[in-house]
Amino acid sequence: MISKEKLIQQIENFPEKMEIDELIEKLLFIEKLEKRIELSEKEEVISENELKEEIEHWFKSNGS
């Protein structure tokens, strides 16, 4: 979960205009990163190979 404050900080870096699907994609990516940061702070980390597989899955599920 991402806080409103962090979300606002991220949105300020977005372009002035963007497509809704691009916005959703960016928000999902931000959420995934925040989740991994939280897990890392709790020392619940994954291996580098697991990370690579997860990132590949993110991009495949987003059609990239």
N, C-alpha and C positions, 0 to 999 in steps of 0.2 A: 504494500500500500504506500502511496506517496502523499506527503502532506500538501496542503493547499499552498503553503509558503514555497515549497520546492517546485511545485507545479507552476506557480506564477513566475518564479525565476526562470524556468525553462521556456515558458511561453513568451517571455520578453525577448528571447533569442530567435524566435520563429520569424519567418519572413512576414511582411505586411499582408500578403495574400497567399492563400494556398487552398488546394482542393481538400474537401472533407476527408476523403480516404487517406490522403497524405497526413493530415492532422491525426487521424486515428492511429495510423501506423507509427507516427512519432510518439504519441502518448503511450502506446503499448510498449514500445521499445524503452522509453523512460521508466515505465513501471517495472519492466524486467530487470533493468540495470539497478534500480533502487532496491529491488528484492535481493539481488545478488550482493549488493553492498551491505545490506542488513545482515544477511547470512554470513558474510565475511567478518563483520564486526563481532558476530557471535562465534566465530571460528568454525562455522559450518561451511567449509569450503569443498569444492569439487576439484578433481584433477584437471590438468590442462587439456587432456584429450576429451574429457567429458564436456568441458567448456566449449571446445571447438565443435563437438557434435551438437551441442545445444544451440550455438550461434548458427550453424548450418540449418538446423531445424527452424529457427526463427525466420531466416531469410527465405527458406522454401515455403513456409506457411504464409508469408507475406507476398509471395509471387515474385520475389526478386531473384 
